[in-house]
Amino acid sequence: MASVTSLSDSVHQRLAAALSAALPQAGSADPLLRRSDRADFQANGILALAKKEKANPRELATQVVAQVESGDVIKDVEVSGPGFLNITITDRAITENLAARHADGERLGVPPKENAGITVVDYAQPNVAKEMHVGHLRSAVIGDALRGMLDFTGEKTIGRHHIGDWGTQFGMLIQYLFEHPGELAPAADVDGQQAMSNLNRVYKASRALFDADEEFKERARKRVVALQSGDKETLELWQQFVDESKVYFYSVFEKLDMEIRDEEIVGESAYNEGMPETARLLEEMGVAVRSEGALVVFFDEIRGKDDQPVPLIVQKADGGFGYAASDLTAIRNRVFDLRATTLLYVVDVRQSLHFRMVFETARRAGWLGEHVTAHNMGYGTVLGADGKPFKTREGETVRLEDLLDEAVQRAAEVVREKAQDLTEDEIQERAAQVGIGAVKYADLSTSPNRDYKFDLDQMVSLNGDTSVYLQYAYARIQSILRKAGETKPVAHPELELAPAERALGLHLDAFGDTVFEAAAEYAPHKLAAYLYQLASLYTTFYDKCPVLKAETPEQVENRLFLCDVTARTLHRGMDLLGIRTPERL
Ligand code: ARG
């Protein structure tokens, strides 16, 4: 693993050095460098500095220019406007930089950060004995992409799938199963679809009984108490529901082309034992108080209707624990046992009030603080193509599997139309990669806190900001590399570069910085936007600069090399987002 200093870092260092040479009293000032359309980079930092030092900005800029060491990396620096600097990079530096990235392989020369922390990512948390719907899609897709990006920066991530496997509805389910043994076949014998339809059947039957039969209702209530106090027989039946549901979850996650590890499925029930302790600690510290028998936490700033304070309920008056108690106990586990430095929750924005209260409670208890921070990455709602919350024509929530199946089917049409030499099996395989990729990309390319429209026509379109467009760019490059036969990609730093080659090269150099920024801000859409721009710059390059028919053999090799670095960067970036890049399409 050989790390490569990015061109923007090299320029930054040289400008910072020139700044302090020109103005020693300023100490280390930031030249505020960014990519620019006029030149390769523009530095805007001199304006603020001149103001602070009461100097003339254009004069100061001219002095800085005189101090800039030019040659190997910087070809030219010019003062422009009121005191900006326009910087042009040498062609050689661009090619050499990419050659070093190319030689590094997988990481493309991007070094991992030195002081990495541990982030626990709470994502992909469906509920036991319930079907997954489109709302569960976002948490899984965004969480998986964030993990990919964070891991790439060197952060250690631990996944937690906080599944809903605890609570009063299980009393009803278990009591029903207790009275109707054998209705759930052993989980080992069923596939995901069957598992869900079994659960559905039992759920509906037990619900009907619960609503109709007062005595059953009473028995179901007693069953909840037995469950929470760890009665063996009750726990065994509960386990059956959990196992059956997991078979189903795994089948959906597999469809989503997402790896979920068993040891990271740690649901609400896992914190059951620690909940009384959580309550005791909070009460002893005075963070939680007794109110009408319940143990609650109040917040001055959080008020509901009639301006009444809305408390967080740690323990109900009947002694039961709920959602908040399991989350508070989970925080203790993640902070003190897993030694997390960051807690990240990828959960629907509609739960943001819950998390605000949970985090504030944990802060008052000293479990969160400067050493550990918590964030709720609240995401918006998935809307139908009509802009209303996504429902079936009958007004029901859309089942996630149906939606994924439909996406794959649409993708198969697109792939079939374009496919020249693919067998039917190959078409199906590509269709899965294209269809699932399209669903993930549509989700990831919008800022997570915004709602977005689930529009399959748009998602699998070949034009515009879609994963299919990116996948085609990748496959096209692979086809060129195959066509090149014996001619291999080789960098030739001595060659002059065309404008489209320079633009592509400079963008490729920014990959690492983009991933770091997107990871730090929990903003997968920034990486998606980068990749889309990369594919667009590649398309321009491809239109303007013949590759296999370039003028000289060196130029052919150098352009093949640019193609290859582009392909690897696309592949890596898509991979971090959880999207496949088929070699042929
Ligand atoms: N199972 C919950 C739901 O479907 C999401 C759990 C979120 N994570 C958490 N730690 N509360 O709404």
Boltz pocket constraint, residues with backbone or C-beta under 6 A from the ligand:
constraints:
  - pocket:
      binder: B
      contacts: [[A, 122], [A, 125], [A, 126], [A, 127], [A, 162], [A, 163], [A, 164], [A, 327], [A, 345], [A, 346], [A, 347]]
      max_distance: 6.0
